[in-house]
């Protein structure tokens, strides 16, 4: 009789164990409990989620795991037109934090929805956030030209750059959208990456930059040449004034300048004097 009781107890324990499963959320997760009794009891979502540890439930109970730590969604944007109708590619990122996982599961859904073979996203994001976010980015980008987007320019008067202004505009729109639909999710921030124009536009920009550099170099060369010419003219004016002051004619002044030059060279030991008859002629060593 005692043995029968032991076997019965073990059998009941086995049924209980095999008929249950545990909620074991990881760090940064909670488990939303959806009761679906087979025979007795009330079904529905339990208002208290499982936050830590392990809790056992009937096999019919569904568990929905929800991340409550900050999570990031990314958007790859292809051929979004700027103000001057140039197609631009860039990435955008949105960081959010779930504030009420139970209400999110009940009202918006937390199960993943597949977008393609390699990507899926929670129902609340797929159905309520992605499209409004894409439209907000499109509206913001249409306010700026391609050069502003690619160069991420900052106004001369100071303030925020083009990308920062777009980030701010999109954030304002999405916060309003979250509030409108009463989404229990906190929007932390939105970041738009620098725009990437088509390859032909890149090549044009490189060629334009090259031409601008050539023009800049030519302007600098002409400016240097003008400075040299101005210096030479000024030197000529000074030499002519000196000649008149000394009472020399042109031939005498040229001879005087030649003597000065010969003096400078010979003082450095760079010449040899050759005496022939009554004249002395310096011979210069051009190797020195």
C-alpha positions in Angstrom: 0.0 0.0 0.0 2.8 2.3 0.9 4.5 1.6 -2.4 1.3 2.4 -4.3 1.1 5.8 -2.5 4.7 6.6 -3.4 4.1 5.8 -7.1 0.9 7.8 -7.1 2.8 10.8 -5.6 5.5 10.6 -8.2 3.0 10.3 -11.0 1.2 13.4 -9.8 4.5 15.3 -9.5 5.5 14.2 -13.0 2.1 15.4 -14.4 2.5 18.8 -12.6 6.1 19.2 -13.8 5.4 18.2 -17.4 2.3 20.4 -17.4 4.1 23.6 -16.4 6.8 25.9 -17.8 8.8 28.6 -16.2 9.2 32.3 -17.0 12.9 33.1 -16.7 13.5 36.7 -18.1 17.1 37.7 -18.8 18.6 40.8 -17.4 16.9 43.9 -19.0 13.8 41.8 -19.8 10.4 41.1 -18.2 7.9 38.4 -19.1 4.4 39.4 -19.8 2.0 36.6 -18.7 -1.0 35.7 -20.9 -3.2 33.2 -19.3 -5.1 30.8 -21.6 -6.7 28.1 -19.3 -7.8 24.9 -21.0 -10.7 24.1 -18.6 -11.1 26.3 -15.6 -10.2 29.8 -14.5 -10.1 33.2 -16.2 -7.9 34.0 -19.1 -6.2 37.2 -20.2 -3.1 39.2 -19.5 -1.8 39.3 -15.9 -1.2 42.9 -14.8 2.0 42.0 -13.0 4.9 41.0 -15.2 7.7 38.6 -14.2 10.7 40.8 -13.7 13.4 38.6 -12.0 14.0 35.0 -11.0 11.8 32.1 -12.1 8.1 31.7 -11.9 6.1 28.6 -13.0 2.9 28.6 -15.0 0.5 26.2 -16.6 1.5 24.9 -20.0 -1.4 26.8 -21.6 -0.1 30.1 -20.3 1.8 32.2 -22.9 4.9 34.2 -22.0 5.9 37.3 -24.0 9.4 38.5 -23.3 9.9 42.3 -23.6 13.1 44.3 -23.4 12.9 47.2 -20.9 16.5 48.3 -21.4 17.2 51.0 -24.1 16.9 49.4 -27.5 17.9 50.8 -30.9 16.1 50.5 -34.3 17.9 51.5 -37.5 16.5 52.6 -40.8 18.3 52.4 -44.1 17.1 55.2 -46.4 17.6 54.9 -50.1 16.9 57.6 -52.7 15.2 60.1 -50.4 15.1 63.4 -52.4 16.6 66.6 -51.0 15.2 70.1 -51.5 17.0 70.3 -54.9 15.7 66.9 -56.0 19.0 65.0 -55.5 18.4 61.3 -54.4 20.3 60.7 -51.1 21.1 57.6 -49.2 21.7 57.6 -45.4 21.1 55.7 -42.2 18.9 56.7 -39.2 18.8 55.4 -35.7 16.2 55.6 -33.0 16.7 54.7 -29.3 13.7 53.9 -27.2 12.8 52.4 -23.8 9.6 50.5 -23.0 7.8 52.1 -20.0 4.8 49.8 -19.6 5.5 46.3 -21.0 2.1 44.9 -20.0 0.1 47.6 -21.7 2.4 47.5 -24.7 1.7 43.8 -25.1 -2.0 44.2 -24.7 -2.6 47.2 -26.9 0.1 47.2 -29.5 1.7 43.7 -29.5 5.2 42.6 -28.7 5.6 39.5 -31.0 8.1 39.9 -33.7 6.9 40.5 -37.2 9.2 39.3 -40.0 10.0 41.9 -42.6 12.2 39.6 -44.8 14.3 36.5 -44.4 16.9 38.2 -42.3 15.0 40.9 -40.3 12.1 41.1 -37.9 10.8 43.7 -35.5 8.2 43.9 -32.7 4.6 44.4 -33.8 4.4 47.7 -31.9 7.3 49.1 -33.9 6.4 47.6 -37.2 2.8 48.7 -37.1 3.0 52.0 -35.3 6.4 53.6 -35.5 8.3 52.7 -38.7 6.1 54.5 -41.3 5.6 57.7 -39.2 9.3 57.8 -38.6 10.1 57.4 -42.3 7.6 60.2 -43.2 9.0 62.5 -40.6 12.6 62.0 -42.0 11.3 62.6 -45.5 9.6 65.9 -44.5 12.7 67.1 -42.7 15.1 66.2 -45.5 13.0 68.1 -48.1 13.9 71.3 -46.3 17.6 71.1 -47.1 19.7 71.0 -50.3 22.1 68.2 -51.2 25.2 70.3 -50.3 23.9 71.1 -46.9 23.1 67.5 -46.2 26.4 66.1 -47.5 28.6 68.8 -45.9 26.5 69.0 -42.7 27.0 72.8 -42.7 26.5 75.1 -39.7 25.0 78.5 -40.2 27.5 81.4 -40.2 25.6 83.0 -37.4 26.2 79.8 -35.3 23.8 77.3 -33.9 23.1 73.7 -34.9 24.3 72.0 -38.1 22.0 70.7 -40.8 22.0 67.1 -39.5 21.4 68.3 -35.9 18.4 70.4 -37.1 17.0 67.4 -38.9 17.5 65.2 -35.8 15.6 67.8 -33.7 12.7 68.2 -36.2 12.2 64.4 -36.5 12.4 63.9 -32.7 9.7 66.6 -32.1 7.4 64.9 -34.7 7.9 61.4 -33.3 7.4 62.4 -29.6 4.1 64.0 -30.7 3.2 60.8 -32.5 4.0 58.6 -29.5 1.8 60.8 -27.4 -1.0 60.8 -29.9 -1.3 57.0 -30.0 -0.5 56.7 -26.3 2.4 54.4 -27.0 4.0 53.3 -23.6 7.5 53.8 -25.0 10.0 56.6 -24.2 11.8 58.1 -27.1 15.4 58.7 -26.0 16.8 60.2 -29.2 17.0 60.0 -33.0 20.2 60.3 -35.0 20.4 60.8 -38.8 23.7 59.9 -40.5 25.4 62.1 -43.0 23.9 61.9 -46.5 25.5 59.9 -49.2 24.8 61.2 -52.8 24.9 59.0 -56.0 28.4 58.1 -57.3 28.1 60.5 -60.3 27.4 63.4 -57.9 30.4 62.4 -55.8 32.6 62.4 -59.0 31.2 65.8 -59.9 32.0 67.1 -56.4 35.6 65.8 -56.6 36.1 67.3 -60.1 34.6 70.6 -58.9 37.0 70.6 -55.9 39.9 69.9 -58.2 39.0 72.8 -60.5 38.6 75.1 -57.5 42.0 74.1 -56.2 43.6 74.7 -59.6 41.9 78.1 -59.7 43.1 78.9 -56.2 46.6 77.9 -57.1 46.6 80.0 -60.3 45.3 83.0 -58.3 48.1 82.6 -55.8 50.7 82.3 -58.6 49.4 85.5 -60.3 49.4 87.3 -57.0 53.0 86.3 -56.3 54.0 87.4 -59.8 52.3 90.7 -59.3 54.1 91.2 -56.0 57.4 90.4 -57.7 56.7 92.8 -60.5 55.7 95.5 -58.0 58.9 94.9 -56.0 61.1 95.1 -59.2 59.3 98.4 -60.2 59.9 99.8 -56.7 63.5 98.8 -56.9 63.9 100.5 -60.3 62.3 103.6 -58.9 64.6 103.6 -55.9 67.7 103.0 -58.1 66.8 105.8 -60.4 66.3 108.2 -57.5 69.7 107.2 -56.1 71.3 107.7 -59.5 69.9 111.2 -59.8 70.9 112.1 -56.2 74.5 111.0 -56.9 74.6 112.8 -60.2 75.4 109.7 -62.3 74.3 109.0 -65.8 72.9 105.6 -66.8 76.3 104.2 -67.9 78.0 105.3 -64.7 75.2 103.9 -62.5 75.4 100.5 -64.3 79.2 100.4 -63.7 78.7 101.3 -60.1 76.3 98.4 -59.6 78.7 96.0 -61.3 81.5 97.1 -58.9 79.2 96.5 -56.0 78.4 93.0 -57.2 82.0 92.2 -57.8 82.9 93.5 -54.3 80.3 91.2 -52.7 81.6 88.2 -54.6 85.3 88.8 -54.1 84.9 89.5 -50.4 83.8 85.9 -50.1 86.9 84.7 -51.9 85.0 83.7 -55.0 87.1 85.5 -57.6 90.7 85.9 -58.9 92.1 89.2 -60.3 94.0 89.0 -63.6 96.3 91.9 -64.3 96.8 92.7 -68.0 98.6 95.8 -69.1 97.0 98.7 -67.1 93.7 97.0 -66.4 92.6 94.6 -63.7 89.8 92.1 -64.5 88.2 89.9 -61.9 87.6 86.3 -62.9 84.7 84.6 -60.9 84.6 81.0 -59.9 81.0 80.0 -60.8 81.4 76.6 -59.0 81.2 78.5 -55.7 
